[in-house]
Amino acid sequence: MKDHRLQAVKSTGGRQTQDAVIQQIFARIVEVQSVQVDTVSGASLTTKAVSKAVENALHPEQ
């Protein structure tokens, strides 16, 4: 975060963190500045899971 804007989203681990789909989801989140992004075709569950993980990282108190 810089000036209340996401600059990048990175994973802290996991076996699929370099997956192209996950990187695409990260890029969409940064682009729209929201975890509410359109799902990646063929990866609806992954999109939802990654979005929720980013949301939890941004707002751990919820």
C-alpha positions in Angstrom: 0.0 0.0 0.0 1.1 3.5 -0.8 -1.0 6.6 -0.5 -4.0 4.2 0.3 -3.5 2.4 -3.1 -2.4 -1.1 -3.7 0.9 -1.2 -5.5 1.3 -4.9 -5.7 -0.1 -8.2 -4.4 2.4 -11.0 -3.5 1.9 -14.4 -2.1 3.9 -15.5 1.0 4.0 -19.1 0.0 2.3 -22.1 -1.3 2.9 -24.4 -4.2 0.9 -22.5 -6.8 2.0 -19.0 -6.1 3.7 -18.6 -9.5 0.6 -19.9 -11.3 -0.2 -17.6 -14.3 -3.9 -17.5 -13.2 -3.0 -16.4 -9.7 -0.7 -13.7 -11.1 -3.5 -12.6 -13.4 -5.9 -12.3 -10.4 -3.2 -10.3 -8.5 -2.9 -7.9 -11.4 -6.6 -7.4 -11.7 -6.9 -6.6 -8.0 -4.2 -4.0 -8.3 -5.7 -2.6 -11.5 -9.2 -2.1 -10.1 -8.0 -1.4 -6.5 -10.5 -3.9 -5.2 -10.8 -7.6 -4.4 -14.1 -7.5 -6.2 -12.8 -8.6 -9.6 -14.3 -10.5 -12.5 -13.5 -14.2 -12.4 -10.9 -15.6 -14.6 -12.4 -17.9 -17.2 -12.1 -21.5 -16.0 -10.9 -20.5 -12.6 -13.9 -19.2 -10.7 -13.1 -21.0 -7.4 -9.5 -19.9 -7.6 -10.5 -16.3 -8.3 -12.8 -16.3 -5.3 -10.3 -17.9 -3.0 -7.5 -15.6 -4.0 -9.7 -12.5 -3.7 -10.8 -13.6 -0.2 -7.2 -14.3 0.9 -6.2 -10.8 -0.3 -9.2 -9.3 1.5 -8.3 -11.1 4.7 -4.7 -9.9 4.4 -5.9 -6.3 4.0 -8.5 -6.5 6.8 -7.3 -9.1 9.3 -9.7 -7.9 12.0 -12.8 -9.0 10.0 
